[in-house]
Amino acid sequence: MTSRMTRVEQVSATREALLAAAERLFAERGVHAVGNRQISEAAGQGNNAAVTYHFGAKADLIRAIARKHAEQMEGIRTRMMAGIDGSTDLRDWVACLVRPLTEHLESLGSPTWYARFTAQVMADPALNAIMVDEALTAAPVLRLFRHGLARCLPGLPDGVRVERGVMARHLVVQMCAERERALAAHAPTSRPTWSATADGLIDAIVAIWQAPVSGAS
């Protein structure tokens, strides 16, 4: 039993090392510029087939990275949404979009790579579908979020709401990636903390959703 548990622990440690190395390399160099050999070497694995053995294709590795972070962020979002049930204050709902990511990044310490990893993945249509699939695993929470937005924006056409939701997601990811990059380089940041970064994003996204609608059918 002891040797079996040791083997399980070793496999788990190897998987975590590969996930961490892949996330960092994908964030810094781009998903398509990094091969399995580079990931294995960065993770301290002598076997160049380690990534394939533990995860399969690159898409499966990306899904595993996304799922690892999504589970933690959804816990934050669920907690936040439990406290605003029935709210018609748009800022409450926008905060549920922004703060799960900023709080999660803050909890990871510095440097982090997840925002930059997400930005890289979102730039590829096929890989972005993986991120969308992982988000849909939290479908009940997403439905509550959409209903909350609809209550706050009753006159906004559905198509415009969807369009602005896409704008909001890209803004959150790109601005968090910019801050993450600056922190990793010990460069100045526009806001002193992740919480303050979230405040600025919430201000901007509320303004986006409340902006006049032109040319919408």
C-alpha positions as CSV (number, residue, x, y, z in Angstrom):
1,M,0.0,0.0,0.0
2,T,2.8,2.4,0.9
3,S,4.6,1.8,-2.5
4,R,1.3,2.2,-4.3
5,M,0.6,5.5,-2.6
6,T,4.1,6.7,-3.3
7,R,3.6,5.9,-7.0
8,V,0.3,7.8,-7.0
9,E,2.0,10.7,-5.4
10,Q,4.8,10.6,-7.9
11,V,2.4,10.6,-10.8
12,S,0.5,13.5,-9.3
13,A,3.6,15.5,-8.8
14,T,4.8,14.8,-12.4
15,R,1.4,16.0,-13.7
16,E,1.5,19.2,-11.7
17,A,5.0,19.9,-12.8
18,L,4.1,19.4,-16.4
19,L,1.0,21.6,-16.0
20,A,3.0,24.4,-14.4
21,A,5.7,24.3,-17.0
22,A,3.3,24.2,-19.9
23,E,1.3,27.1,-18.5
24,R,4.4,29.2,-18.1
25,L,5.9,28.4,-21.5
26,F,2.6,28.9,-23.4
27,A,2.1,32.2,-21.6
28,E,5.6,33.5,-22.4
29,R,6.1,32.1,-25.9
30,G,2.7,31.2,-27.4
31,V,0.9,27.9,-27.6
32,H,2.1,26.9,-31.0
33,A,5.8,27.9,-30.4
34,V,6.2,25.3,-27.6
35,G,6.6,21.6,-28.1
36,N,6.3,18.6,-25.7
37,R,10.1,18.3,-25.5
38,Q,10.4,21.8,-24.1
39,I,7.6,21.3,-21.6
40,S,9.2,18.0,-20.4
41,E,12.6,19.6,-20.0
42,A,11.2,22.6,-18.2
43,A,9.3,20.3,-15.8
44,G,12.5,18.4,-15.1
45,Q,11.4,15.2,-16.9
46,G,13.9,13.2,-18.8
47,N,11.3,11.4,-20.8
48,N,10.2,13.6,-23.8
49,A,7.0,11.6,-24.1
50,A,5.9,12.6,-20.6
51,V,3.3,15.1,-21.8
52,T,1.8,12.7,-24.2
53,Y,1.7,9.9,-21.6
54,H,0.0,12.0,-18.9
55,F,-2.3,14.2,-21.0
56,G,-2.4,13.1,-24.7
57,A,-2.7,15.8,-27.3
58,K,-1.8,19.4,-26.8
59,A,-5.5,20.3,-26.6
60,D,-6.0,17.9,-23.7
61,L,-3.1,19.6,-21.9
62,I,-4.6,23.0,-22.4
63,R,-8.0,21.7,-21.2
64,A,-6.3,20.4,-18.0
65,I,-4.7,23.8,-17.3
66,A,-7.9,25.6,-17.9
67,R,-9.9,23.2,-15.7
68,K,-7.4,23.5,-12.8
69,H,-7.9,27.2,-12.7
70,A,-11.6,27.3,-13.6
71,E,-12.6,25.1,-10.6
72,Q,-11.0,27.6,-8.2
73,M,-12.5,30.7,-9.9
74,E,-16.0,29.2,-10.0
75,G,-15.8,28.7,-6.2
76,I,-15.1,32.4,-5.9
77,R,-17.9,33.3,-8.3
78,T,-20.4,31.1,-6.6
79,R,-19.7,32.6,-3.2
80,M,-20.0,36.1,-4.7
81,M,-23.3,35.4,-6.4
82,A,-24.8,33.9,-3.3
83,G,-24.5,37.3,-1.7
84,I,-26.2,39.3,-4.5
85,D,-29.2,37.2,-5.2
86,G,-32.0,39.4,-6.7
87,S,-29.7,42.5,-7.0
88,T,-30.5,44.9,-9.8
89,D,-27.2,46.8,-9.4
90,L,-25.2,46.2,-12.5
91,R,-21.9,46.6,-10.6
92,D,-22.7,43.6,-8.5
93,W,-23.0,41.4,-11.5
94,V,-20.0,42.8,-13.3
95,A,-17.9,42.2,-10.2
96,C,-18.9,38.5,-10.5
97,L,-17.3,38.6,-14.0
98,V,-14.1,40.4,-13.0
99,R,-13.2,39.5,-9.4
100,P,-13.0,35.7,-9.6
101,L,-10.0,36.1,-12.0
102,T,-8.3,39.0,-10.1
103,E,-8.8,37.3,-6.7
104,H,-7.5,34.0,-8.1
105,L,-4.4,35.6,-9.6
106,E,-3.7,37.4,-6.3
107,S,-4.0,34.2,-4.4
108,L,-1.3,32.6,-6.6
109,G,1.3,35.1,-5.6
110,S,3.8,36.5,-8.1
111,P,4.8,35.8,-10.8
112,T,1.7,34.2,-12.4
113,W,1.1,33.1,-15.9
114,Y,-2.6,32.2,-16.1
115,A,-3.9,35.5,-17.6
116,R,-1.2,35.5,-20.3
117,F,-1.9,31.8,-21.0
118,T,-5.6,32.6,-21.4
119,A,-4.9,35.5,-23.7
120,Q,-2.8,33.2,-25.9
121,V,-5.5,30.5,-26.0
122,M,-8.3,33.0,-26.7
123,A,-6.4,34.2,-29.8
124,D,-6.8,30.8,-31.4
125,P,-10.4,29.9,-32.4
126,A,-10.0,26.2,-31.9
127,L,-8.3,26.5,-28.6
128,N,-10.6,29.2,-27.4
129,A,-13.5,26.6,-27.8
130,I,-11.8,24.6,-25.1
131,M,-12.0,27.5,-22.7
132,V,-15.6,28.0,-23.6
133,D,-16.3,24.3,-22.9
134,E,-14.7,24.5,-19.5
135,A,-16.8,27.6,-18.7
136,L,-19.9,25.8,-19.6
137,T,-19.3,23.2,-17.0
138,A,-20.5,25.9,-14.6
139,A,-23.7,26.3,-16.6
140,P,-26.0,26.8,-13.5
141,V,-23.8,29.7,-12.3
142,L,-23.7,31.1,-15.8
143,R,-27.5,31.1,-16.1
144,L,-27.8,33.0,-12.9
145,F,-25.3,35.5,-14.1
146,R,-27.1,36.0,-17.4
147,H,-30.4,36.4,-15.6
148,G,-28.9,38.9,-13.2
149,L,-27.5,41.0,-16.2
150,A,-30.9,40.8,-17.9
151,R,-32.6,42.3,-14.8
152,C,-30.1,45.1,-14.8
153,L,-30.4,45.8,-18.5
154,P,-34.0,45.1,-19.4
155,G,-34.0,47.2,-22.6
156,L,-30.8,45.9,-24.1
157,P,-31.3,43.7,-27.2
158,D,-30.1,40.1,-26.7
159,G,-27.6,40.4,-29.5
160,V,-26.0,43.5,-28.1
161,R,-25.9,41.9,-24.6
162,V,-24.0,38.9,-26.1
163,E,-21.7,41.2,-28.1
164,R,-20.8,43.3,-25.0
165,G,-20.3,40.2,-23.0
166,V,-17.6,39.2,-25.5
167,M,-16.0,42.7,-25.2
168,A,-16.0,42.5,-21.5
169,R,-14.3,39.0,-21.4
170,H,-11.6,40.2,-23.7
171,L,-11.0,43.4,-21.7
172,V,-10.7,41.5,-18.5
173,V,-8.3,38.9,-19.9
174,Q,-6.1,41.4,-21.7
175,M,-5.9,43.9,-18.9
176,C,-5.1,41.1,-16.4
177,A,-2.4,39.8,-18.8
178,E,-0.9,43.2,-19.1
179,R,-0.7,43.6,-15.3
180,E,0.6,40.0,-14.9
181,R,3.3,40.8,-17.5
182,A,4.3,44.0,-15.7
183,L,4.5,42.3,-12.4
184,A,6.7,39.5,-13.8
185,A,9.1,42.1,-15.2
186,H,9.0,44.2,-12.0
187,A,7.7,47.1,-14.2
188,P,5.3,49.8,-13.1
189,T,1.5,49.0,-13.1
190,S,-1.4,51.3,-13.6
191,R,-3.1,50.1,-10.4
192,P,-1.3,49.2,-7.1
193,T,-3.2,45.9,-6.4
194,W,-5.3,43.3,-8.1
195,S,-8.3,44.6,-6.2
196,A,-7.8,48.1,-7.5
197,T,-7.3,46.6,-11.0
198,A,-10.7,44.9,-10.6
199,D,-12.2,48.3,-9.6
200,G,-11.0,49.9,-12.8
201,L,-12.3,47.0,-14.9
202,I,-15.7,47.1,-13.3
203,D,-16.0,50.8,-13.9
204,A,-15.1,50.3,-17.6
205,I,-17.3,47.3,-18.2
206,V,-20.3,48.9,-16.5
207,A,-19.9,51.8,-18.9
208,I,-19.7,49.4,-21.9
209,W,-22.9,47.7,-21.0
210,Q,-24.7,51.0,-20.3
211,A,-23.5,52.7,-23.5
212,P,-26.0,53.8,-26.1
213,V,-26.9,51.3,-28.8
214,S,-26.4,52.4,-32.4
215,G,-27.5,50.4,-35.5
216,A,-28.8,47.4,-33.6
217,S,-31.9,45.6,-35.0
